[in-house]
Amino acid sequence: MLTAEQVLATNKANIESLFGLTSKAFEGIEKLVELHLAASKALLADSASQTQTLLSVKDPQDLLTLPSNMLQPLGEKAASYSREVYEISTATSAEFSKAFEAQFAEVQKKFQELVESTAQNAPAGSETAVALFKSAVAAANNVLETAQKSAKQAAALAETSIKAATSSAMDAAAGAADSGKSRKRA
């Protein structure tokens, strides 16, 4: 049976956890806002620079290479921005996952203690029912652990895919820039 002190301690821990997670969420949002502001400033500066470059072109041949010369840095910056957004999101998500895993482990521990206590106080002759109940609890725990492992594997696969896509985008941007340079020489 739960005592009033145990209930209060549990509620206090839950509130502290909630405030901690809220703080982590705001830290992630703050980092995203800073990233957005920095990217916006950089985009504005790049636009001004590219406009000046465009207005200063005197040779028609240079005009042909401008799009590819402008495309490569833009592609690299877009890939870098995406990577940073992903890293911030992943770090914030990892904090949440850690907190949820810790709470889940604590709940599992308390539930296991309750099962053991109930099993010890079970009336004589109920050993089969207690064993069946313990088996069901163990099976449920195995399912939850498998689901957690699958979620972690899916996240790792997504991270690998994002890194590969970013690399491909940067390679494509570099290829477009190289193609533009070779057109200028021709």
C-alpha positions as a printed NumPy array, in Angstrom:
array([[  0.   ,   0.   ,   0.   ],
       [  1.27 ,   3.458,  -0.875],
       [  1.786,   5.927,   1.913],
       [  1.093,   9.648,   1.679],
       [  4.846,  10.33 ,   1.767],
       [  5.415,   8.024,  -1.215],
       [  2.666,   9.711,  -3.217],
       [  4.054,  13.168,  -2.382],
       [  7.591,  12.08 ,  -3.269],
       [  6.389,  10.65 ,  -6.58 ],
       [  4.441,  13.81 ,  -7.417],
       [  7.417,  15.989,  -6.511],
       [  9.712,  13.902,  -8.727],
       [  7.215,  14.087, -11.592],
       [  6.925,  17.872, -11.307],
       [ 10.715,  18.271, -11.198],
       [ 10.974,  16.048, -14.258],
       [  8.319,  18.089, -16.074],
       [ 10.109,  21.356, -15.351],
       [ 13.431,  19.83 , -16.42 ],
       [ 11.952,  18.642, -19.711],
       [ 10.28 ,  21.996, -20.292],
       [ 13.623,  23.694, -19.755],
       [ 15.277,  21.343, -22.253],
       [ 12.522,  22.029, -24.787],
       [ 13.031,  25.782, -24.433],
       [ 16.804,  25.344, -24.827],
       [ 16.206,  23.484, -28.084],
       [ 13.783,  26.15 , -29.318],
       [ 16.247,  28.88 , -28.359],
       [ 19.004,  27.163, -30.355],
       [ 16.697,  26.834, -33.366],
       [ 15.736,  30.526, -33.176],
       [ 19.424,  31.52 , -32.991],
       [ 20.162,  29.286, -35.982],
       [ 17.251,  30.773, -37.96 ],
       [ 18.412,  34.319, -37.202],
       [ 21.995,  33.551, -38.191],
       [ 20.83 ,  31.848, -41.4  ],
       [ 18.542,  34.78 , -42.244],
       [ 21.356,  37.292, -41.724],
       [ 23.711,  35.186, -43.849],
       [ 21.087,  34.841, -46.584],
       [ 20.535,  38.591, -46.634],
       [ 24.282,  39.255, -46.839],
       [ 24.69 ,  36.646, -49.592],
       [ 21.796,  38.134, -51.562],
       [ 23.363,  41.584, -51.388],
       [ 26.74 ,  40.21 , -52.437],
       [ 25.285,  38.205, -55.312],
       [ 23.294,  41.204, -56.504],
       [ 26.469,  43.29 , -56.518],
       [ 28.283,  40.534, -58.407],
       [ 25.475,  40.307, -60.949],
       [ 25.459,  44.06 , -61.476],
       [ 29.226,  44.167, -61.954],
       [ 29.372,  41.54 , -64.747],
       [ 30.86 ,  42.963, -67.91 ],
       [ 31.642,  39.823, -69.899],
       [ 28.702,  37.73 , -71.226],
       [ 30.774,  34.584, -70.664],
       [ 30.957,  35.422, -66.936],
       [ 27.192,  35.743, -66.92 ],
       [ 26.901,  32.055, -67.9  ],
       [ 28.959,  30.875, -64.93 ],
       [ 27.205,  33.002, -62.334],
       [ 24.312,  30.606, -61.594],
       [ 26.637,  27.686, -60.881],
       [ 29.033,  29.833, -58.873],
       [ 26.116,  31.054, -56.777],
       [ 24.536,  27.61 , -56.496],
       [ 27.417,  25.8  , -54.806],
       [ 27.669,  28.009, -51.698],
       [ 23.877,  28.059, -51.44 ],
       [ 23.731,  24.255, -51.564],
       [ 26.485,  23.932, -48.983],
       [ 24.791,  26.409, -46.664],
       [ 21.419,  24.704, -47.054],
       [ 22.988,  21.334, -46.261],
       [ 24.813,  22.811, -43.267],
       [ 21.614,  24.456, -42.025],
       [ 19.682,  21.201, -42.353],
       [ 22.423,  19.335, -40.53 ],
       [ 22.392,  21.855, -37.658],
       [ 18.591,  21.724, -37.356],
       [ 18.801,  17.94 , -37.279],
       [ 21.558,  17.999, -34.622],
       [ 19.579,  20.37 , -32.388],
       [ 16.437,  18.282, -32.798],
       [ 18.321,  15.059, -32.143],
       [ 20.024,  16.427, -29.024],
       [ 16.719,  17.693, -27.615],
       [ 15.009,  14.42 , -28.463],
       [ 17.828,  12.482, -26.791],
       [ 17.304,  14.477, -23.586],
       [ 13.599,  13.617, -23.646],
       [ 14.331,   9.959, -24.384],
       [ 16.797,   9.765, -21.511],
       [ 14.274,  11.233, -19.106],
       [ 11.474,   8.951, -20.31 ],
       [ 13.714,   5.887, -20.122],
       [ 14.713,   6.752, -16.561],
       [ 11.087,   7.244, -15.546],
       [ 10.046,   4.09 , -17.346],
       [ 12.775,   2.106, -15.553],
       [ 11.578,   3.498, -12.22 ],
       [  7.953,   2.601, -12.997],
       [  9.022,  -0.898, -14.034],
       [ 10.984,  -1.293, -10.809],
       [  8.042,  -0.146,  -8.668],
       [  5.655,  -2.394, -10.574],
       [  8.007,  -5.359, -10.163],
       [  8.193,  -4.644,  -6.428],
       [  4.392,  -4.562,  -6.316],
       [  4.184,  -7.874,  -8.185],
       [  6.685,  -9.478,  -5.816],
       [  4.869,  -8.098,  -2.77 ],
       [  1.542,  -9.341,  -4.1  ],
       [  3.046, -12.752,  -4.891],
       [  4.452, -13.102,  -1.37 ],
       [  1.108, -12.221,   0.175],
       [ -0.944, -14.383,  -2.183],
       [ -3.105, -17.03 ,  -0.536],
       [ -1.956, -20.623,  -0.535],
       [ -2.826, -22.524,  -3.7  ],
       [ -2.514, -19.496,  -5.997],
       [  1.057, -20.256,  -7.056],
       [ -0.008, -21.101, -10.618],
       [ -1.924, -17.832, -11.027],
       [  1.011, -15.868,  -9.554],
       [  3.456, -17.622, -11.904],
       [  1.183, -16.887, -14.87 ],
       [  0.916, -13.229, -13.835],
       [  4.713, -12.939, -13.435],
       [  5.152, -14.533, -16.854],
       [  2.735, -12.025, -18.408],
       [  4.599,  -9.13 , -16.778],
       [  7.936, -10.465, -18.057],
       [  6.508, -10.85 , -21.577],
       [  5.143,  -7.3  , -21.509],
       [  8.533,  -5.992, -20.371],
       [ 10.22 ,  -7.861, -23.222],
       [  7.809,  -6.341, -25.742],
       [  8.482,  -2.843, -24.406],
       [ 12.253,  -3.348, -24.464],
       [ 12.051,  -4.644, -28.042],
       [  9.983,  -1.61 , -29.051],
       [ 12.55 ,   0.729, -27.462],
       [ 15.402,  -1.009, -29.287],
       [ 13.495,  -0.823, -32.582],
       [ 12.853,   2.887, -32.091],
       [ 16.549,   3.493, -31.428],
       [ 17.501,   1.507, -34.542],
       [ 14.998,   3.482, -36.628],
       [ 16.462,   6.74 , -35.323],
       [ 19.981,   5.573, -36.17 ],
       [ 18.854,   4.587, -39.669],
       [ 17.196,   7.976, -40.155],
       [ 20.367,   9.729, -39.046],
       [ 22.435,   7.708, -41.523],
       [ 19.967,   8.517, -44.318],
       [ 20.046,  12.234, -43.504],
       [ 23.842,  12.26 , -43.515],
       [ 23.899,  10.457, -46.873],
       [ 21.338,  12.869, -48.368],
       [ 23.305,  15.861, -47.101],
       [ 26.501,  14.478, -48.588],
       [ 24.765,  13.843, -51.92 ],
       [ 23.35 ,  17.371, -51.966],
       [ 26.77 ,  18.863, -51.314],
       [ 28.333,  16.671, -54.014],
       [ 25.605,  17.736, -56.477],
       [ 26.182,  21.399, -55.68 ],
       [ 29.929,  20.962, -56.154],
       [ 29.311,  19.15 , -59.451],
       [ 27.068,  21.971, -60.68 ],
       [ 29.738,  24.51 , -59.814],
       [ 32.417,  22.48 , -61.595],
       [ 30.163,  22.171, -64.641],
       [ 29.7  ,  25.941, -64.717],
       [ 33.453,  26.516, -64.498],
       [ 34.089,  24.135, -67.373],
       [ 31.483,  25.987, -69.502],
       [ 33.313,  29.23 , -68.85 ],
       [ 36.602,  27.76 , -70.086],
       [ 34.978,  26.397, -73.272]])
